[in-house]
Amino acid sequence: MSDDDKTPAREVIADYAQSHFRYFRTADGTVYAQKNGHPVARPIRSQGTTGSHRQELMVGLYRDGRGAFNGSAIKEALDLIEALALTENVQPVHIRVAPGFDGATWLDLGRDDGQSVRIHPSSWDITVPDPREVCWRRTQLTGELPLPAKNTDGKGIDLLMRLCNFANAETECLAIVWLIGCLGPSVPVPAPFLTGPQGAGKSTGGRMLTRIIEGMSGDLRRAPKDEESLIAAVAAGWVTALDNLSHVTPDLSDAMCCIVTGAESVKRALFTDGDVFRVGYRRPLLLTGIDVGVIRPDLADRLLPLRLERPKVRRTEAELWADYAEVLPVVLGSLLDLTVRVRAMEAETPTDLRMADFAHLCAQFDAATGLGALPAYRASLDDLNDDVIEGDLLAQTVLLHAETIEPGASQQMTSTEWLACLSRLYSGDDCRPLPKGWPTTGKVLSDRLKRLQPTLAARGVLVDAGRTKAGRYLEMTRALPPAPHEQARAF
């Protein structure tokens, strides 16, 4: 056969690839390859050292007797396939948890055979999802989960609680509701903050909660030093667990808020002048630490404090984790059973809480179990508000001034007048110096009060801004105490 009659290598590769893989694009234009009949998709441009589509294609060609091809031919074939795939329908890819058809949700078990858990309104089962319903995206952070056990009668939850050192039943309820929330792709969940004295097993408890969702390879990490590194780690997994926090900087606090409720990062694409790529993320976040110092109000609204206590009997690491690995299939099965029960419940959504989806999930949990997750969640937020106030001298001064206002009455002043009023109140008769970080202008004071609005409102002090012909003003109102029947309904 002459050279002119030979089929170019790039055409051989392209024909083989299109017959063995399905190629599609996501909304951001990234092209993925999915082996026929398998739910796992890989980006075709990935140059990873293990598990990239390029390697997958090379191995398939060699094992099927098509030959070994050089990198240039494979690149040319993938360039053609990428161009063709850009005209295909858009389909999203998901890490660990995904929405499905008919109100179902999916949990990726991280297995090579593609078996996953389908959680539908009446039950759950283990099956391989239709590739057109769910496309899994896996990374090095995607660990393997065991096949969950059926017919556990809820004993897995009890086994888990015996291994953890939660301080009381209310904390246990909140931990379970958080785990149920992690199985929902559309439910933002607050970040559990595992606290307690030294030796209470905070890191161990954090690992146990994380590994129920991420498998035995899931682990805690130190907080990255910059936001870009944190976003990269968050985007590559589902549950992000940060260990032993002792201080939360303003930048890290803002990044955590974005992770919990969702945000998007836009960066310039490599080797281009004007193209960009988008990274959207909203992930469950877990934190551990004894004390992180002053908590900003917007982060406090997104935290879920879980207190642990020191165990009375110590166990070796090897013994503890061997027991955990043994009961993990039962724990996961019980959690899935409970998830189905909770999702089937009808409950009113509390309208006064920031994380309304999680509050609604707590109400559903209470309806299904008869326990008190929602009151425990409210109490935890009250405790966090106390922490915010104790760490903010401006908030303390505002509450002190509010005591001079009659209940139901309000007071209006410009931001500059408010600054002078609050500064005089703080300094007192002894003219003590203003603390570091005290607002220096009316504009700074106005911005600080806006951030403190939810915290102050929880203590019955409402701060609002307005404008008249004379200029802008700040209004402080002392709310009337709730009526007795409203207090009873709140609890």
C-alpha positions in Angstrom: 0.0 0.0 0.0 1.4 3.4 -1.0 1.7 6.2 1.5 -1.2 8.0 -0.2 -3.5 5.1 0.6 -2.8 5.0 4.3 -5.3 6.5 6.7 -3.8 9.4 8.6 -3.2 8.5 12.3 -5.3 11.4 13.5 -8.3 10.0 11.6 -7.8 6.5 13.0 -7.7 7.9 16.5 -10.7 10.2 15.9 -12.8 7.4 14.6 -11.9 5.1 17.4 -12.5 7.8 20.0 -16.0 8.7 18.7 -17.0 5.0 18.6 -16.0 4.3 22.2 -16.6 7.6 23.9 -19.3 10.3 24.1 -18.1 13.8 23.9 -20.0 16.8 25.2 -19.5 20.3 26.6 -20.4 22.0 29.8 -21.9 25.5 30.1 -18.4 27.1 30.4 -17.3 25.5 27.1 -15.1 22.7 28.6 -15.3 19.5 26.6 -15.6 16.2 28.4 -15.2 12.6 27.3 -17.4 9.8 28.7 -16.8 6.1 28.0 -19.9 4.5 26.6 -22.1 3.2 29.3 -20.0 4.7 32.1 -21.0 7.7 34.2 -17.6 9.1 34.8 -16.5 12.0 32.5 -13.0 13.4 32.1 -12.0 16.7 30.5 -10.2 16.0 27.2 -7.6 18.7 27.8 -6.5 17.3 31.2 -2.8 16.7 31.3 -3.0 14.9 34.7 -0.4 12.3 35.5 -3.0 9.6 36.2 -6.5 9.0 34.8 -6.5 11.6 32.0 -8.5 11.1 28.9 -5.4 11.2 26.8 -4.0 8.2 28.7 -7.4 6.4 28.6 -7.4 6.8 24.8 -3.8 5.7 24.3 -4.4 2.5 26.4 -7.6 1.7 24.6 -6.0 2.0 21.1 -3.1 -0.2 22.2 -5.2 -2.9 23.8 -7.6 -3.1 20.9 -4.7 -3.6 18.5 -4.9 -0.2 16.8 -1.3 0.5 17.6 0.7 3.0 19.6 0.5 6.6 18.4 2.7 9.5 19.1 1.6 12.6 21.0 1.3 14.7 17.9 -1.3 12.5 16.3 -3.4 12.2 19.5 -3.3 16.0 19.9 -4.5 16.6 16.3 -7.3 14.1 16.8 -8.4 15.6 20.1 -8.3 19.1 18.5 -10.8 17.9 15.9 -13.0 16.1 18.5 -13.0 19.2 20.7 -14.2 21.4 17.8 -16.9 18.9 16.9 -18.1 18.6 20.5 -18.6 22.4 20.8 -21.7 22.0 18.7 -23.2 19.3 20.9 -25.7 19.8 23.7 -24.7 21.3 27.0 -24.6 18.9 30.0 -23.2 19.6 33.5 -20.8 17.5 35.4 -20.9 16.9 39.1 -18.6 16.0 42.0 -20.0 13.5 44.5 -23.6 14.8 44.7 -25.9 15.5 41.7 -29.6 16.2 40.9 -31.3 13.5 38.8 -34.6 13.0 37.0 -38.0 13.0 38.7 -36.9 14.7 41.9 -34.1 12.1 42.6 -30.6 12.9 43.8 -27.4 10.9 43.3 -24.4 10.1 45.5 -21.2 9.0 43.7 -19.6 6.1 45.6 -16.3 6.7 43.8 -16.2 3.1 42.5 -14.5 2.0 39.3 -17.6 0.2 38.2 -19.6 3.5 38.4 -22.2 2.2 40.9 -23.9 5.1 42.7 -26.8 5.7 45.1 -30.0 7.0 43.7 -32.1 8.7 46.4 -35.6 9.1 45.2 -38.7 10.3 47.1 -39.8 6.9 48.3 -36.5 5.0 48.8 -32.9 4.6 47.7 -31.1 2.0 45.6 -27.6 1.3 44.2 -27.3 1.4 40.5 -25.2 2.7 37.6 -26.7 6.0 36.5 -27.6 6.7 32.9 -24.7 8.8 31.5 -27.2 11.3 30.1 -28.8 11.8 33.5 -25.6 12.1 35.6 -22.0 12.7 34.6 -19.5 12.4 37.5 -16.4 14.4 37.6 -13.7 12.8 39.7 -10.4 14.2 41.0 -7.7 13.0 43.4 -9.9 14.2 46.3 -12.7 11.8 45.3 -12.4 8.8 47.6 -14.3 5.5 47.4 -17.3 4.8 49.6 -18.4 1.3 50.6 -21.7 -0.1 49.4 -24.3 1.2 52.0 -26.1 -1.5 54.0 -29.8 -2.1 53.6 -32.4 -2.6 56.3 -30.3 -1.1 59.1 -33.2 0.0 61.3 -31.4 3.2 62.1 -28.7 1.5 64.2 -25.9 3.1 62.1 -26.7 6.6 63.6 -26.3 5.2 67.1 -23.0 3.5 66.1 -21.8 6.9 64.8 -22.7 8.8 67.9 -20.9 6.3 70.1 -17.7 7.0 68.2 -18.0 10.7 68.4 -17.8 12.8 71.5 -20.7 15.3 71.0 -21.6 17.1 74.2 -25.4 16.6 74.1 -28.3 15.3 72.1 -29.0 18.6 70.5 -25.5 18.7 69.0 -26.0 15.2 67.7 -29.2 16.2 66.0 -27.5 19.2 64.3 -24.7 17.0 63.1 -27.1 14.5 61.6 -29.1 17.2 59.8 -25.9 18.6 58.4 -25.0 15.2 57.0 -28.5 15.0 55.4 -28.0 18.4 53.9 -24.7 17.3 52.4 -26.6 14.8 50.3 -28.7 17.5 48.7 -27.1 19.3 45.7 -29.3 22.4 46.0 -29.4 22.9 49.8 -26.8 25.4 51.2 -25.8 24.1 54.6 -24.0 26.1 57.4 -20.4 25.1 58.2 -20.1 23.0 61.3 -17.5 24.4 63.7 -16.4 21.6 66.0 -15.3 23.2 69.3 -14.4 21.9 72.7 -11.5 21.6 75.2 -8.1 20.3 74.2 -8.3 16.5 73.8 -12.1 16.4 73.0 -11.5 14.7 69.7 -12.4 17.6 67.4 -10.1 16.5 64.6 -11.3 12.9 64.9 -14.9 13.9 64.9 -14.4 16.1 61.9 -12.7 13.3 60.0 -15.6 10.9 60.9 -18.2 13.3 59.6 -16.2 14.1 56.5 -15.5 10.4 55.6 -19.2 9.5 55.7 -19.5 11.6 52.5 -15.9 11.5 51.1 -14.8 7.9 52.0 -11.9 6.8 54.1 -9.4 8.8 52.1 -11.1 12.1 53.1 -9.1 14.1 55.6 -8.8 17.5 57.3 -6.5 20.2 55.9 -4.9 23.3 57.1 -6.5 26.5 56.0 -4.8 27.7 52.8 -2.9 31.0 53.0 -4.7 32.6 50.1 -8.2 32.6 48.7 -7.1 31.2 45.3 -5.7 28.0 46.9 -8.8 27.6 49.0 -11.1 27.9 46.0 -9.0 25.4 44.0 -9.3 22.9 46.9 -13.0 23.5 47.3 -13.7 23.1 43.5 -12.0 19.7 43.4 -14.1 18.0 46.1 -17.4 18.1 47.8 -16.8 18.5 51.6 -13.9 20.8 52.5 -12.7 20.3 56.1 -10.3 22.8 57.7 -8.5 21.7 60.9 -7.3 23.5 64.0 -8.3 27.1 63.1 -7.0 29.6 65.6 -7.7 32.8 63.7 -10.0 33.8 60.8 -8.7 36.7 58.8 -11.3 39.0 57.1 -10.3 37.7 53.7 -10.7 34.1 54.8 -14.0 34.9 56.5 -15.4 36.4 53.3 -14.2 33.4 51.3 -15.9 31.0 53.7 -19.1 32.9 53.4 -18.9 32.6 49.6 -18.2 28.8 49.8 -21.2 28.1 52.0 -23.8 30.1 50.0 -22.2 29.9 46.6 -20.1 32.2 44.4 -18.2 32.2 41.1 -14.5 32.9 40.3 -13.5 34.2 36.9 -9.9 34.0 35.7 -8.0 34.5 32.5 -7.5 31.4 30.5 -3.9 30.3 30.1 -2.1 31.2 26.9 -4.8 33.6 25.8 -5.1 37.4 25.8 -8.8 37.8 26.4 -10.5 34.5 27.1 -11.6 33.6 30.6 -12.8 30.5 32.4 -15.4 30.4 35.2 -15.3 28.3 38.4 -18.6 28.2 40.2 -18.6 26.7 43.7 -20.9 26.1 46.6 -19.7 23.3 48.9 -20.3 22.0 52.4 -17.6 23.3 54.7 -16.4 21.9 58.1 -14.1 23.6 60.6 -12.4 22.6 63.8 -10.7 24.6 66.5 -10.7 25.6 70.2 -11.2 29.3 69.5 -10.9 31.4 66.4 -11.2 34.8 68.2 -13.6 37.4 66.9 -16.2 36.1 64.4 -17.6 38.5 61.8 -21.4 38.7 61.8 -21.9 37.5 58.2 -19.8 34.3 58.9 -21.6 33.7 62.2 -24.9 33.5 60.3 -23.3 30.6 58.3 -21.8 28.6 61.1 -23.1 25.6 63.0 -21.3 25.2 66.3 -21.0 21.6 67.5 -19.5 21.2 70.9 -17.5 18.1 71.9 -16.3 16.9 75.3 -13.3 14.9 76.4 -13.9 11.1 76.3 -13.8 9.2 79.5 -12.1 6.3 77.9 -9.2 6.7 75.4 -8.7 4.4 72.4 -5.8 3.9 70.0 -6.1 5.3 66.6 -5.8 1.9 65.0 -8.6 0.5 67.0 -10.9 3.5 66.6 -10.5 3.7 62.8 -10.8 -0.1 62.4 -14.2 0.1 64.2 -15.2 3.1 62.1 -14.4 1.4 58.8 -16.3 -1.7 59.9 -19.5 0.3 60.7 -19.3 2.8 57.9 -21.6 0.8 55.5 -24.2 0.6 58.2 -23.8 4.3 59.1 -24.2 5.3 55.4 -27.2 3.0 55.0 -28.9 4.5 58.1 -28.2 8.0 56.9 -29.8 7.3 53.5 -32.8 5.7 55.2 -33.2 8.8 57.4 -32.7 11.1 54.4 -35.6 9.6 52.5 -37.8 9.9 55.6 -36.9 13.5 56.2 -37.4 14.6 52.6 -40.9 13.1 52.6 -42.0 15.3 55.5 -44.0 18.5 55.1 -42.9 21.4 57.3 -43.1 25.2 57.3 -40.0 27.1 56.4 -38.8 29.5 59.1 -38.6 33.0 57.6 -36.5 34.7 60.2 -33.3 32.7 59.7 -30.5 33.5 57.2 -30.0 29.8 56.2 -33.7 29.2 55.5 -33.1 26.0 53.5 -31.2 24.4 56.4 -33.8 25.7 58.9 -36.5 24.0 56.7 -34.5 20.8 56.7 -34.3 21.0 60.5 -38.1 21.4 60.7 -38.5 18.3 58.4 -36.1 16.4 60.6 -38.1 17.3 63.7 -41.3 16.2 62.0 -39.8 12.8 61.0 -38.1 12.1 64.3 -39.8 14.1 67.0 -36.5 15.6 68.1 -35.6 19.3 68.5 -33.1 20.2 65.7 -34.7 23.5 64.9 -34.8 24.9 68.5 -31.2 23.7 68.8 -30.2 25.5 65.6 -31.9 28.7 66.9 -30.0 28.4 70.2 -26.7 27.9 68.5 -27.3 31.1 66.5 -28.0 33.0 69.7 -24.8 31.7 71.1 -22.9 32.9 68.0 -24.6 36.3 68.3 -23.3 36.5 71.9 -19.8 35.7 70.6 -20.0 38.4 68.0 -21.1 41.0 70.5 -18.5 40.0 73.1 -15.8 40.5 70.4 -17.1 43.8 69.1 -16.9 46.9 71.3 -19.0 48.9 68.8 -21.8 46.4 69.1 -21.7 46.6 72.8 -21.8 50.3 72.8 -24.8 50.4 70.4 -26.7 48.0 72.7 -25.8 50.2 75.7 -27.2 53.3 73.9 -30.3 51.4 72.8 -31.2 50.9 76.5 -31.8 54.7 76.7 -34.5 54.4 73.9 -38.0 53.6 74.9 -39.3 50.2 73.5 -41.0 50.9 70.2 -39.4 54.3 69.8 -36.7 55.3 67.3 -33.9 57.8 67.1 -32.5 59.5 64.0 -29.1 61.2 63.5 -26.6 61.6 60.7 -23.7 59.0 60.7 -21.3 61.7 62.0 -23.6 62.6 64.9 -24.0 58.9 65.7 -20.2 58.5 65.7 -19.8 61.4 68.2 -22.6 60.1 70.4 -21.3 56.5 70.5 -17.7 57.7 71.0 -18.8 59.8 74.0 -20.7 56.9 75.4 -17.7 54.6 75.1 -15.2 57.1 76.5 -17.4 57.9 79.5 -16.6 60.4 82.2 -13.0 59.2 82.5 -12.3 59.9 78.8 -10.7 56.6 78.2 -9.1 56.3 74.7 -11.1 54.8 71.8 -10.0 51.2 71.0 -8.0 50.2 68.0 -10.4 49.6 65.0 -13.0 52.1 66.3 -14.7 53.9 63.3 -12.9 57.1 62.4 -15.6 58.7 60.1 -19.3 58.6 59.7 -19.0 56.5 56.5 -16.9 53.8 58.3 -19.5 53.8 61.1 -22.4 53.4 58.7 -20.6 50.4 57.0 -19.8 48.7 60.3 -23.5 49.1 61.4 -24.7 47.6 58.2 -22.5 44.5 58.8 -23.9 44.3 62.4 -27.5 44.7 61.4 -28.5 41.0 61.8 -26.6 40.7 65.1 -28.2 43.8 66.6 -31.7 42.8 65.3 -31.4 39.5 67.2 -31.0 41.6 70.3 -34.0 43.8 69.5 -32.2 46.8 68.1 -33.0 47.7 64.5 -30.6 49.9 62.5 -31.8 51.3 59.1 -30.7 54.1 56.8 -32.8 56.8 55.1 -32.6 60.1 53.2 -34.4 63.4 53.6 -33.9 66.7 51.8 -31.4 67.6 54.4 -29.3 64.5 53.7 -28.8 60.9 54.8 -29.5 59.6 58.3 -29.2 56.5 60.4 -32.2 55.4 62.4 -32.0 53.2 65.5 -35.2 51.6 66.8 -35.7 49.5 69.9 -38.1 46.8 69.1 -41.0 46.0 71.3 -40.6 42.8 73.3 -42.4 39.8 71.7 -45.9 38.9 73.1 -46.1 35.8 75.3 -47.8 33.7 72.6 -45.1 34.7 70.0 -42.4 33.6 72.5 -44.1 30.2 73.0 -44.4 29.8 69.2 -40.7 30.5 68.7 -39.8 27.6 70.9 
